[in-house]
């Protein structure tokens, strides 16, 4: 029997929308039906969209020899897989010490053992600035100039590569190893020093 009044139609709609909330069973059944519909649409819609119209010729797949290998495909048996290149060696090649590195180490040592009369750290670092890397100069700011030696002997190269040279000198407080490195601007700078023995 057709519904002839708005009041009757509203009552039918209320019953339909209210059905899931009548009991926990109805709610569970509604959720299951909803999940089934969503999954079915998720499976069927892509299949319907991927269909090609009948009567059209499908293009042949591209050959791997012309386009190379696509992602997810193995290369043809005639092609070989690329081999991994070995990691570049970080060790620099041995080289005779340069005169510039020697001069930098000597000038650094000369200014290092002669702090200003009032032991002002800023003045001491300022006289070392031209011969020291900025990173090492920042580390040296924590050193008290009163704790450094007050004399040094001849500076001698003990090991050398194309990018760094180690020197040894004898001070009144013992032997000191001075390491110079070639800075990006091509100039040699002292990068560290350490007491030996």
LUMTORSE-397882 format. One line per 5 residues: for each residue z, y, x of C-alpha. Coordinates in nm, 3 decimals. Each point is the difference from the previous one (the first is absolute). Last residue first. Example, Ala and Ser with C-alpha at 12.3 -4.5 7.8 and 13.67 -1.06 7.14 Angstrom:
REM LUMTORSE-397882
0.714,-0.106,1.367  0.066,-0.344,-0.137
//
This chain:
REM LUMTORSE-397882
2.632,1.069,10.602  -0.280,0.207,-0.147  0.076,0.309,-0.209  -0.258,0.070,-0.266  -0.262,0.263,-0.069
-0.232,0.060,-0.290  -0.327,0.156,-0.120  -0.083,0.227,0.293  -0.333,0.171,-0.071  -0.353,-0.036,0.135
-0.272,0.220,-0.146  -0.302,-0.140,-0.189  0.067,0.193,-0.323  0.101,-0.329,-0.168  0.278,-0.039,0.262
-0.032,-0.234,0.299  0.338,-0.155,0.061  0.262,0.044,0.272  0.295,-0.232,0.053  0.280,0.097,0.241
0.225,-0.272,0.150  0.319,0.133,0.156  0.188,-0.140,0.300  0.359,0.108,0.061  0.230,0.297,-0.065
-0.110,0.208,0.304  -0.356,-0.070,-0.109  -0.258,-0.258,0.108  -0.340,0.009,-0.162  -0.218,-0.258,-0.174
-0.321,0.069,-0.187  -0.162,-0.177,-0.294  -0.355,0.098,-0.099  -0.154,-0.008,-0.347  -0.341,0.008,-0.175
-0.247,-0.149,0.251  0.269,-0.224,0.144  0.248,0.045,0.284  0.303,-0.161,0.154  0.238,0.104,0.282
-0.107,0.359,0.066  0.234,0.177,0.246  0.196,0.324,-0.048  0.169,0.102,0.328  0.371,0.074,-0.015
0.206,0.164,-0.269  0.282,0.251,-0.025  0.252,0.135,-0.254  0.024,-0.310,-0.220  0.042,0.048,-0.375
0.338,0.008,-0.175  0.048,0.379,0.013  -0.326,0.042,-0.194  0.170,-0.151,-0.310  -0.257,-0.219,-0.173
-0.056,0.020,-0.379  -0.302,0.232,0.035  -0.157,-0.273,0.216  -0.095,-0.196,-0.311  -0.199,0.297,-0.136
-0.174,0.034,0.337  -0.089,-0.369,-0.022  -0.188,0.053,-0.326  -0.165,0.323,0.121  -0.136,-0.177,0.312
0.134,0.148,0.325  -0.158,0.195,0.291  -0.061,0.341,-0.159  0.331,-0.014,-0.191  0.224,-0.070,0.303
0.074,0.371,0.074  0.064,0.060,-0.370  0.227,-0.304,-0.019  0.228,0.152,0.266  -0.007,0.340,-0.171
0.097,-0.159,-0.332  0.271,-0.216,0.158  0.179,0.295,0.163  0.178,-0.144,0.304  0.124,0.351,0.104
-0.182,-0.019,0.335  -0.318,-0.137,-0.157  -0.074,-0.372,0.048  -0.156,-0.109,0.331  -0.025,-0.381,0.003
-0.248,-0.010,-0.291  -0.215,0.285,0.131  -0.082,-0.185,0.325  -0.029,-0.334,-0.179  -0.251,0.145,-0.249
-0.204,0.161,0.276  -0.012,-0.330,0.193  -0.092,-0.207,-0.308  -0.274,0.248,-0.101  -0.142,0.008,0.353
-0.016,-0.382,0.014  -0.166,-0.017,-0.343  -0.257,0.260,0.107  -0.068,-0.183,0.328  -0.096,-0.310,-0.194
0.165,-0.338,0.047  -0.246,-0.283,0.074  -0.108,-0.191,-0.309  0.120,-0.306,-0.189  -0.160,-0.037,-0.339
0.200,0.090,-0.307  0.168,-0.270,-0.203  -0.044,0.049,-0.372  -0.268,-0.268,-0.026  -0.222,0.029,-0.300
0.059,-0.270,-0.262  -0.251,-0.283,0.018  -0.292,0.027,-0.241  0.017,-0.229,-0.300  -0.301,-0.224,-0.039
-0.262,0.063,-0.264  -0.085,-0.301,-0.215  -0.328,-0.169,0.078  -0.312,0.003,-0.212  -0.213,-0.313,-0.045
0.259,-0.162,-0.229  -0.030,0.282,-0.250  0.294,0.237,-0.014  0.289,-0.073,-0.236  0.012,0.212,-0.308
0.306,0.194,-0.121  -0.138,0.340,0.094  -0.374,-0.016,0.038  -0.169,-0.128,0.313  -0.305,0.169,0.144
-0.259,0.168,-0.218  -0.327,-0.161,0.108  0.135,-0.329,0.138  0.247,-0.036,-0.283  -0.274,-0.016,-0.257
0.045,0.204,-0.313  0.050,-0.202,-0.318  -0.320,-0.045,-0.202  -0.035,0.237,-0.290  0.050,-0.140,-0.348
-0.309,0.003,-0.219  0.061,0.144,-0.341  -0.070,-0.213,-0.309  0.363,-0.026,-0.102  0.218,0.305,0.041
0.252,-0.029,0.284  0.355,-0.093,-0.088  0.265,0.173,0.209  0.131,0.218,-0.287  0.062,-0.299,-0.229
0.184,-0.185,0.274  0.210,0.307,0.081  0.094,0.036,-0.371  0.090,-0.368,-0.055  0.279,-0.048,0.253
0.195,0.323,-0.048  -0.062,-0.015,-0.376  0.149,-0.350,-0.013  0.296,0.112,0.206  0.066,0.297,-0.231
-0.033,-0.214,-0.316  0.233,-0.270,0.136  0.259,0.263,0.102  -0.006,0.158,-0.350  0.034,-0.340,-0.172
0.298,-0.085,0.221  0.165,0.338,-0.068  -0.048,-0.037,-0.378  0.141,-0.354,0.005  0.308,0.119,0.189
0.054,0.285,-0.249  -0.043,-0.233,-0.301  0.248,-0.243,0.149  0.249,0.280,0.073  -0.007,0.096,-0.367
-0.137,0.264,-0.237  -0.130,0.228,0.277  -0.338,-0.169,0.046  -0.066,0.023,-0.383  0.063,0.374,-0.024
-0.355,0.100,0.079  -0.148,-0.232,-0.267  0.270,0.066,-0.264  -0.024,0.375,0.048  -0.380,-0.019,-0.034
0.035,-0.189,-0.330  0.252,0.253,-0.133  -0.226,0.286,0.097  -0.287,-0.158,-0.197  0.221,-0.038,-0.309
0.115,0.362,0.013  -0.351,0.120,0.056  -0.100,-0.167,-0.327  -0.279,-0.243,-0.095  0.062,-0.302,0.220
-0.262,-0.256,-0.086  0.100,-0.334,-0.157
//
